[in-house]
Amino acid sequence: MGRDQEASAGTSTQRGLAPPRWLIVGIVLLTIVRLITAATAGFSEDDAYYRLWGLAPAWGYYDHAPMVGWWAWLGMAFAGDTVLGVRLLAPLATGFGSLVMWRMAALLFDDRTATRSVLAFNAMSLVAIGSVVQTPDVPALLFTGLALWALTEWLRGGGAHWWFVVGAMAGLGLLSKYSVLFLGAGICLWLLATARTGCTGDVAAMGRRIAGAGAVPACGRLECDPRLGVVCQAVRAAGSRARGDVTLSR
């Protein structure tokens, strides 16, 4: 099935472009509860560890990518050097990510499936716990979701500019957790396996665009880590190619 046909099929099953009001209110109330929980529960060992990172933001730390330290720094800038400051962005990111999930599922399926997906996601014990503490998984999950949402927007008829969003979010995800590297590999395999009509004949050019966009936030971190030197050279080479005159058909 061609991309235009898929876009038409996806549109025909949609009922709206925004979540139902009751779901939005529920997500807001749940986020407030999570913020209160984050503020009143004591520091865990990981929270205390990432607080130290937030006091000295850097391009990388001993055993993790830097995003969790940046998030702790940003949270403490708004809520002070407190347990809520360290955890502030985790509940907010989970609430925002729920809305992104609804949009993505609505584009791929329909409103009812999107609503059920959001309810199931927020009912998971892992999400319930992970949304009130600060760990690298929270930003990694958010940016992975944003990359997949941008990919869905392109699949359902969006322009080629969505690929820059995919690349940027994947790059930020890589700055959150190194395992997000497999996201880009998975997208490339999906493109090849399904022979997307919007990229056949120029898959290499598309890959350079994704790598070029992702290299903007990620390459600085890779440069600072000798363990990832080979990866850095590959990303830099792909980014330099992306600066050429590359076009992407829809």
N, C-alpha and C positions, 0 to 999 in steps of 0.2 A: 504494500500500500504506500502511495506517495505521500510526501509531507503535507501537500495541500488537502488530500483526502483525509488524512489523519486530523488536520486542523478542523475540517468540517465535521468529522465524526465527533471530535471532542466538544465542539460548540453545541451540537445538537442535543447533547445530554446535560448541558449546564442549565441551571435554574437561576443563577445570579452570579455576581462578581464579588460579593462581600459575604462574610459569615453572618448567620442570623444574629439579631441583636442580643438575644438571651445568651448566646455562646460568648459574645464579646464581653458582656457583663460578667459572666461566669469566670472568664479568664482574668479579667481585671480583679475581681474579688479574690480569686485563688492566688494571684500574684501578691496582693496585699497580705494575705495570710502567710505566704512564703517569706515576705519581707519581715514580718513580725517574728516569725520563727527564726529567721537568720539573725535578727538583732538580739534575740533573747537566749538562744542556745550558745553555750560556751564554745571557745576555740577548740577545734580539733588539732591534731598534730600537723596535718597538711595545711590548715588555715594559717597556723602560726608560721609555718615554713614559707608560704607564699606571701605572708605579710612582710617578711624580711626582703623578699624580692621586690615588693611594691615600694619599699623605702628606697630602693636603689635600682630604678629601671635600667635595663641593659638589653643588648641584642641577643643575649642567651645566658643560660645558667648551667649549672653542673650537669643536671640530669633531665632537663626539660627544655622545650621551646619557650620563647619569651612571653607569649601572649598572656598567660595567666598572671605573670608579674605585672604586665601593663594594665590588665584589668584591675588588679588589686590597687595599683597606684591611682588609677582613675576613680575607683570607688572611694578611696580614702580622701581624694581631693574634694569629693562632694559630701561625704558623711564622716570625715575625720578619721583619725587613727583608732578605729573601733572595730569590733567584730562585724558590725553591719557594713562598715566601709570596705573591709576586705571582701565581703560576700555580695555586695550591692548588685553587681551586674549579673550574677547568676540567676536570681529570680526574674529579673527584667528580661534577660535573654531567653529564658524558657517561655515566658509569656509571649514575647515577640515571635519566637520560633513557632509557637502554636498557630499563630495567625498565618505565618508563611506556609506552614504545613497545610492549612485549610485551603489556601489559594492553589497550591500545587496539586492537591488531590482533586479539587474542583475542576481544574483544567484537564487532568488526566481521566477523571471519572465523572462524578456528579456531586451536587451539594450534599446529598445524604451521606455518601461515602466519605466526603471530606469531613463532615461533622463527626461521624463515627471514628474516623482516624484520629482527630484531635482529642476526643474523649478517651479513646484507648491509650493514646500517648501519655496524657496527663494522669491516667489511672495506674501507670506502671510504677512499681515501688522504686526502681532505679531512678526514674525521673523525679519522684517525690523527694527522695533523699538528695539526689544530685543537684536539685534546683535550689537548695538552701545552704550548700557549702561551695567553696571555691576549689575547683579542680581543672586541669587542662581539658578534660572531656567536655565541659560546658561550652567554651568558645569553639572547640573543634566540631561539636555537634551543630552549633549554630551556623558556622560558616559552610559546613558540608551541606546543610539544608538549604542555605541561600544559593549555593552553587547549583544544586539540583533544581531549585525553583527557577533560576535563570535559564537553565537548560530546558525546562518544561515550557517556559515562555517562548523560547525560540522554536521548539517543536510544534507548538500550537499556533504558529504563524508570525512570531516576532521577527524582527530584523536581525542581521548578522551582528549588530552591536551587542546583543545579549551574550555573545561569546567572550567579550571583554569582561563582562560581569562574572561569567563562569570562571574565567582565569583569575580575576582579582580575588574572588571569594575562596577559590581553591588555594591561592597563595597565602591568604590570611589563615586559612585552615591549617596549612603546613607550618605556619608560625605558631599554631596552637598545639599541634601534636604531629609528630613525624609520620604516623601511620596514615595521615590524610593523603600522603603521596600516592596511595593506592586508589584514591578517588579519581585522579587524573588518568591513571592506567586503566581503570574500569570504564571511564567515559570513552577513551580511545578504542578499547576493545568493542564496546557497544556500537560505536560508529562503524567500525569495520564489519562487525557481525551482521548488522541490520542494513548496511548499504544505504545510509541516509541520502535521499535525493538532493538535499541541500549541500552536500559536501562531496559527492562522488566526483572523481577526477581531480580533486584538489584537497584530499585529506591531509597531506603534508603541510599545505599552507594553513589549514585550520589549526593544526597542531602547533605551528609556529605562533599563531595569534594567541592561542591559549597560553602557551609557555611565556610569551612576551608579556602578557598581562599579569600572569602569576609571578613573574620574575620581579616585578616592581616592589611588592612588599616582602618577598621571600629571599631575594638574592643577598641582601645585606646580612641576614642571619646566617645563611649558608657560608658566606665569606668568612665569618668569625669562627666557624667550627671546622677544625682540620679533619674531623671524622667524615665530613660531608664534602670534602674538596672535589671529588670526582663529580658528584651531583651538581655542585656549583658551576663547574666548568661547562657541563652539559646545558644547564639552564642559561648561562650567559651566552653560550653559542646560539641557542635557540632564540634568545631575546634579540641578539644582534641581527639574525636573519629576519625577525619579525619587523625590524625597522625599515625593511625594504618595501617596495611597492607590491603589496600582497592584497589580492581581492578574494572575496568569499561569496560564492553564488548562493542564492536562497533556494 
